[in-house]
Amino acid sequence: VTATDADEGFNGQVKYSLKKSTGKALKMLQLDSETGVITLLQSLDFEEGDSYELEVQGRDGGGLFDTTKVT
C-alpha cells in the first residue's frame, strides 16, 4: 500500500500499521511499517480460504491518518 503526504520533513513521513485483520491473514501476511509492503509469510492455500482481509492505517508525523481495506 502507498500513502503520500505533501508536508516536508517529519510531518510528511508516513508509517503503516494494521488496524484490523482476519485471524488467518495475520498468520499469512506481514506489513512493513516503513514501506507499506505486504509480504506473504507462507504459501496461499485456497482450500483454507479464498480471500484474506486487512485494514491498513497510514499515519503521518503530525498525527493525521487514514485507513484502507486490502482484500
Secondary structure, DSSP 8 states (H G I E B T S, - for coil): --------GGGG-EEEEEEEE-HHHHHHEEE-TTT--EEESS---TTT-S---EEEEEEETTS-EEEEEE-
